[in-house]
Amino acid sequence: MKSMEHSHSKYLSNFDNWAEQKRFVDFTDKDVEFLKKLHPFAVEYADTFVEKLYSHLMTFSETKRFLGDEKTLMRLKLAQKSYFIDLTSGEYGKEYFNSRIKVGIVHQRIGLSPRIYMSTYCYYMQLIIPHIYGNPAFDADTAKGIFSALYKIINLDQELAISAYIHATDEVISRQTEEILEMSTPVIQIWEGVVAAPIIGMLDSSRTQQFMERLLETIVTTNSPVALIDITGVPQIDTATAQHLIDTINAVKLLGSQVIITGVRPVIAQTLVHLGIDLSGIVTRPTMASGLKVALDKLSIKVIDSSKE
Amino acid sequence: MTNESGENPIQTEGDIVTCRKLIRNVTSAAGFGMTDVTRIVTAVSELARNVYVHSGSEGVMRWQILDKPGQIGIQLEFEDFGVGIPDINQAVEAGFTTAGSMGMGLSGVKRLMDSMTIKSDVDMGTTVSITKWGRAK
């Protein structure tokens, strides 16, 4: 929640760029004037349009589930009405910008796809067009000008909402990536003097950095002479991964501790030999249990089965 | 089932992961045993990384399932448009590297696979083709 607010505010700071975007679609003061001409009709028909739009939305199960109970529906219709009226209000400043950004953010959060948003806009256009071209208040040139201005402001609207939507999704992805990175490289003390680090998945360069930092830190804080790195969960080891492992092992050695690689599966052993990777100076064991035994021996710790005494 | 083929771009480090995953699925589905799958995927990881490290931007992996009576096979091609390899014999020597890595990649891949051929033009790019055969289930 917090980070969503954060992304919101970060995106809002891009308001300055919006002037450039307006210039890009050639949205000028003339367009503002044209839109204002349509405004009285927008206000007059807003209720009818919103009603039509919602009865349309009610016929699709995908959109119906977002509309909720009577009270929510009322609130949504009111919001929709003011959104629609704002479109031709002639005020396209920071407040307008914020309200359009918010649409994208909220849609992303509730899981309403951009597809629905775009189609809804298309439906709006169909409702509005007869009031531009069939309207006795406008001559042909005015109608053309209004249509063009409307198309521009809708394009600007959509760009803001979709960009905000994508931005919000990116935020979620990068947050999750960080979380996965944190979760996937735990380092735990499993005995007085022994830390264990099970690696799940491939060890790429960004993970290695994180993993190495955490391992070295834990070795120092727990004052552990032995570290078990378990590779049971590593699907395959290529030369880059092997290099990362060797770098980590060397760093641990500098702290005066020793690494035991555990969970070396037969397939991994075979591919390592084929790749010509030399791990001869490193203690390896097929299972975490046998690695722990080596560690305890090294620390001169005996584990006694009390039932056999 | 047979004559399946496809390709995958190699432009980011994430693409290496995608290539590995794709080939793991393809070879498992084709009926390769666990050991062969691991060998092939390791080779893919090795060569995809080479493409990523040396090509800068554009690279591609192409794969094709081969089939002979009683056997299944896969052919893979890794193409980049990087600086090329001036001396191919030197490049496949164990321990040779220009990237500050182990230098075991190409020589290792050669041992992991049944065959490997390298075509390279300096400044034009490199294509590495590898093939692996296994017993059909």
Interface residues (C-beta under 8 A of the other chain):
Chain A: M202 D204 S205 P235 Q236 I237 D238 T239 A240 T241 A242 Q243 P266 V267 I268 Q270 T271 H274 L275 G276 I277
Chain B: E13 I16 V17 R20 R24 M34 T35 T38 R39 V41 T42 S45 E46 R49 A94 S101 M102 M104 G105 S107 G108 R111 L112
